[in-house]
Amino acid sequence: MSLVIEQATPEHGDILAKLHAQCLRPAWSAKDFRALFKAGARGLIARKNGMPCGLALYRLAADEGEILTIGVLPSRRKEGLGRALVVAMQSTARIGGAARLFLEVRRDNAPAHGLYKACGFTSLGVRKAYYADAEDAIVYQCRVLEDPES
Ligand SMILES: CC(C)(COP(=O)(O)OP(=O)(O)OC[C@H]1O[C@@H](n2cnc3c(N)ncnc32)[C@H](O)[C@@H]1OP(=O)(O)O)[C@@H](O)C(=O)NCCC(=O)NCCS
């Protein structure tokens, strides 16, 4: 099956919101996505055979980047889409001159920890009781100036 990672724009707000609602809680609305684009965020959509199956949102500022969200439809997980989205963000960050990418993830989100570690991220620290239900956040970083594929 063909996998394509495409740039998302504010016009993709409805598609992004639909994908996000199937992947994450709380869901972000199309309005939320448009506001994030307006504030400088960039987006990606992963398509398999043309069908939107995954999304990512990130931002770059100065020499740093931050992954804001990433998700893959439950029916399409473990097929490499999450990794392809992260690799695309790492490439764009590298081209954009960022030295490091950051993100935070719930301590209990094993698939996400697996994905980030597989993509070269290392744990930087813990934000205690960071989420509304008091779950901790683990902060990860990845140096993107060195190409992990090389
Ligand atoms: C996290 C998520 C994006 C991973 O997407 P995915 O497309 O299934 O990931 P991939 O198939 O590209 O997997 C890449 C690597 O991640 C790791 N991984 C993926 N799923 C995993 C799981 N369930 N448990 C442990 N590691 C996992 C593996 O190392 C995998 O490499 P491998 O296939 O060679 O073993 C997906 O599970 C998801 O959408 N979860 C819900 C949303 C979410 O939690 N987002 C992250 C918020 S911080």
The ligand as a MOL file (V3000), in Angstrom:
LIG
                    3D

  0  0  0     0  0            999 V3000
M  V30 BEGIN CTAB
M  V30 COUNTS 48 50 0 0 0
M  V30 BEGIN ATOM
M  V30 1 C 1.9930 6.3550 19.1500 0
M  V30 2 C 1.4530 6.1050 17.7350 0
M  V30 3 C 1.3990 7.4260 16.9600 0
M  V30 4 C 2.4250 5.1300 17.0210 0
M  V30 5 O 2.0330 5.0570 15.6440 0
M  V30 6 P 2.2670 3.7440 14.7660 0
M  V30 7 O 1.9790 4.1080 13.3620 0
M  V30 8 O 1.5200 2.5970 15.3320 0
M  V30 9 O 3.8370 3.5030 14.9680 0
M  V30 10 P 4.8240 2.7330 13.9750 0
M  V30 11 O 4.1030 1.5810 13.3320 0
M  V30 12 O 5.4580 3.7110 13.0480 0
M  V30 13 O 5.9060 2.1490 14.9800 0
M  V30 14 C 7.2320 2.6640 15.0400 0
M  V30 15 C 7.8880 2.1260 16.2940 0
M  V30 16 O 7.1980 2.5880 17.4630 0
M  V30 17 C 7.1990 1.5870 18.4710 0
M  V30 18 N 5.8120 1.1910 18.7670 0
M  V30 19 C 4.7160 1.3590 17.9920 0
M  V30 20 N 3.6300 0.8880 18.6130 0
M  V30 21 C 4.0470 0.3820 19.7960 0
M  V30 22 C 3.3910 -0.2570 20.8630 0
M  V30 23 N 2.0600 -0.4900 20.8480 0
M  V30 24 N 4.1350 -0.6220 21.9410 0
M  V30 25 C 5.4720 -0.4080 21.9800 0
M  V30 26 N 6.1520 0.2040 20.9670 0
M  V30 27 C 5.4430 0.5820 19.8910 0
M  V30 28 C 7.9790 0.4080 17.9110 0
M  V30 29 O 9.3510 0.5670 18.2790 0
M  V30 30 C 7.8230 0.6110 16.4130 0
M  V30 31 O 8.8680 0.0740 15.6880 0
M  V30 32 P 8.7420 -1.4520 15.1420 0
M  V30 33 O 7.4690 -1.5150 14.3470 0
M  V30 34 O 9.9650 -1.6000 14.2820 0
M  V30 35 O 8.6990 -2.3250 16.3390 0
M  V30 36 C 0.0600 5.4190 17.7830 0
M  V30 37 O 0.1030 4.3200 18.6810 0
M  V30 38 C -1.0640 6.3490 18.1930 0
M  V30 39 O -1.6530 7.0340 17.3710 0
M  V30 40 N -1.4050 6.3600 19.5120 0
M  V30 41 C -2.5140 7.2130 20.0040 0
M  V30 42 C -2.1360 8.6810 19.9550 0
M  V30 43 C -0.9390 8.9700 20.8350 0
M  V30 44 O -0.8080 8.4440 21.9290 0
M  V30 45 N -0.0710 9.8450 20.3430 0
M  V30 46 C 1.1400 10.2540 21.0420 0
M  V30 47 C 0.8600 11.3830 21.9390 0
M  V30 48 S 2.3720 11.9580 22.6910 0
M  V30 END ATOM
M  V30 BEGIN BOND
M  V30 1 1 1 2
M  V30 2 1 2 3
M  V30 3 1 2 4
M  V30 4 1 2 36
M  V30 5 1 4 5
M  V30 6 1 5 6
M  V30 7 2 6 7
M  V30 8 1 6 8
M  V30 9 1 6 9
M  V30 10 1 9 10
M  V30 11 2 10 11
M  V30 12 1 10 12
M  V30 13 1 10 13
M  V30 14 1 13 14
M  V30 15 1 14 15
M  V30 16 1 15 16
M  V30 17 1 15 30
M  V30 18 1 16 17
M  V30 19 1 17 18
M  V30 20 1 17 28
M  V30 21 1 18 19
M  V30 22 1 18 27
M  V30 23 2 19 20
M  V30 24 1 20 21
M  V30 25 1 21 22
M  V30 26 2 21 27
M  V30 27 1 22 23
M  V30 28 2 22 24
M  V30 29 1 24 25
M  V30 30 2 25 26
M  V30 31 1 26 27
M  V30 32 1 28 29
M  V30 33 1 28 30
M  V30 34 1 30 31
M  V30 35 1 31 32
M  V30 36 2 32 33
M  V30 37 1 32 34
M  V30 38 1 32 35
M  V30 39 1 36 37
M  V30 40 1 36 38
M  V30 41 2 38 39
M  V30 42 1 38 40
M  V30 43 1 40 41
M  V30 44 1 41 42
M  V30 45 1 42 43
M  V30 46 2 43 44
M  V30 47 1 43 45
M  V30 48 1 45 46
M  V30 49 1 46 47
M  V30 50 1 47 48
M  V30 END BOND
M  V30 END CTAB
M  END
